[in-house]
Amino acid sequence: MSKDGYPSVYVVDTYATRPPLPPRLSQRRQRAGLAQTLLILLVSVALCGMVIEACFIYRLYQPESAPSASSSKLTGGEVISPSIESPSLILPSKPVAHLTDGQDVVHEKHIMAWSMNADPLLYEMDYKDRGLVIQKEGYYYVYSKVSFFVTDRFNHSVNRKTDRYFGGDIPLLMSRKYGKMQSNSYLGGVFHLTKDDVLFVKVSNTSNIRRHNSFENIFGAYMI
């Protein structure tokens, strides 16, 4: 009651802003669940991207599987040694040949033969009738090494047969040894060769050739 006997009057402000009601617990849980689901989705997408990128990088640096080398002989006059242990077989960029002696070889009296079982290397060149057959015209480094024993004289040469010369074969490299000895002879030089030229090694007598190891007698050529 007021001092005058009238009841007290309270003024109510109808324009006052009501305080916001706290969000319902269920709504907050829904929002938290949605945010957690979105976060998991983003993390999953990022992980998938990393896995895919790792697969691409692995495929990029993974060498191509090499063809089986159970046999050293390949088609097209290409022979690659099966003793080469490599994750991928890298072919030469130019014609090349490297041949060695072997117990499977039967020499002629003056012409040496070469083994097709003692890890031969032949790429874009052919071996036929004890000779190397050139498949591409160009400049080649030609070489040969033989080990021998003699009592008087020993001749060693690398000869060429070509359709451009009808007088027989042409000696490209030659060496002569005199006296009683056990030694070796190495020949090497650069020559311009044409397609179907044939190179072969000739000695005074193949019975004087030492054949203890295949690598003691070699013959080869490669384009430069």
SVG drawing of the C-alpha trace seen along z (x, -y; Angstrom):
<svg xmlns="http://www.w3.org/2000/svg" viewBox="-6 -10 117 88">
<polyline fill="none" stroke="black" stroke-width="0.4" points="0.0,0.0 1.1,-3.6 1.3,-6.3 -2.1,-7.7 -3.9,-4.4 -3.9,-3.5 -2.4,-0.3 1.0,-0.6 1.1,-0.7 3.9,1.0 4.6,-0.2 5.3,2.6 7.5,1.8 5.9,3.7 8.7,2.8 11.5,4.5 13.4,7.3 12.9,10.7 16.1,12.6 16.7,15.4 15.7,18.8 18.6,21.3 18.6,23.7 17.1,27.0 19.5,29.8 18.3,31.9 19.2,29.1 22.7,28.7 23.2,32.4 22.1,32.3 24.4,29.5 27.3,31.2 26.6,34.5 26.4,32.7 29.7,30.9 31.4,34.2 30.0,35.9 31.3,33.1 34.7,33.3 35.0,37.0 33.9,36.7 36.6,34.0 39.3,36.1 38.2,39.2 38.4,37.2 41.9,36.0 43.1,39.5 41.7,40.9 43.5,38.1 46.8,39.0 46.4,42.7 45.6,42.0 48.6,39.6 50.8,42.2 49.6,44.8 50.4,42.5 53.9,41.8 54.5,45.5 53.4,46.3 55.5,43.4 58.8,44.7 58.0,48.4 60.2,49.8 58.5,51.8 58.9,55.5 61.6,57.0 60.9,59.8 61.9,63.2 65.5,64.0 65.3,67.8 67.0,67.9 69.6,65.5 68.3,65.7 65.7,63.1 64.1,62.6 65.2,60.1 68.9,60.7 68.7,59.3 70.5,61.3 70.7,60.1 72.8,61.8 70.6,63.5 73.4,62.9 72.4,59.2 70.5,58.8 68.5,55.6 64.9,54.6 64.4,53.4 66.2,54.4 67.6,51.2 68.2,51.8 71.2,50.1 70.6,47.0 72.8,48.2 73.8,51.5 76.3,53.5 77.8,57.0 80.1,58.7 80.9,62.4 83.1,64.8 84.6,68.2 82.9,71.3 83.2,75.1 80.2,75.4 82.2,73.7 83.9,75.5 86.5,73.4 87.5,73.8 91.2,74.0 91.6,70.3 88.2,68.7 87.2,68.5 83.7,69.2 81.8,67.7 79.5,69.1 75.8,68.4 75.6,70.0 78.3,68.0 76.3,64.9 76.4,63.3 75.3,59.7 73.8,58.9 71.5,55.9 70.5,54.9 73.3,57.1 73.3,60.7 75.6,63.6 75.8,66.0 78.4,68.5 81.1,67.3 80.6,63.7 78.9,60.5 76.4,59.2 75.9,55.4 72.2,54.3 72.7,50.5 75.2,48.4 77.5,46.2 80.8,45.9 81.7,48.8 84.4,49.5 85.5,53.1 87.7,55.1 89.0,58.6 91.3,60.3 92.7,63.8 95.0,65.8 97.5,68.2 100.7,70.2 103.1,70.7 106.5,72.0 107.2,69.9 104.6,67.4 101.0,66.3 98.8,64.1 95.6,62.4 93.3,60.3 89.7,58.9 88.4,59.1 85.4,57.7 83.3,59.1 81.2,56.7 79.1,56.7 81.0,53.6 84.2,55.5 84.3,58.7 87.9,59.7 87.3,61.6 87.5,60.4 89.4,57.2 91.7,57.2 90.7,54.3 93.1,55.0 96.1,57.3 98.9,58.3 101.8,60.8 103.8,62.4 107.1,64.3 108.9,66.7 108.1,69.3 105.6,67.7 102.4,67.8 100.7,64.4 97.6,62.6 96.8,60.2 94.3,57.3 93.1,55.4 90.7,52.4 89.8,49.6 86.9,47.5 85.5,48.2 82.6,47.2 80.4,50.2 77.4,50.7 74.3,52.9 75.0,56.7 78.8,56.3 80.2,59.3 83.0,59.2 85.0,62.2 88.2,63.1 91.0,65.0 94.1,66.5 97.0,68.5 95.8,71.7 92.9,72.0 94.7,75.0 97.1,72.5 94.2,70.7 94.1,71.1 90.6,71.9 90.8,72.2 88.3,69.3 85.7,67.9 86.7,64.3 90.3,64.9 89.0,64.8 86.5,62.0 85.1,60.4 82.7,57.4 81.7,54.1 79.5,51.2 78.2,48.1 79.7,44.8"/>
</svg>
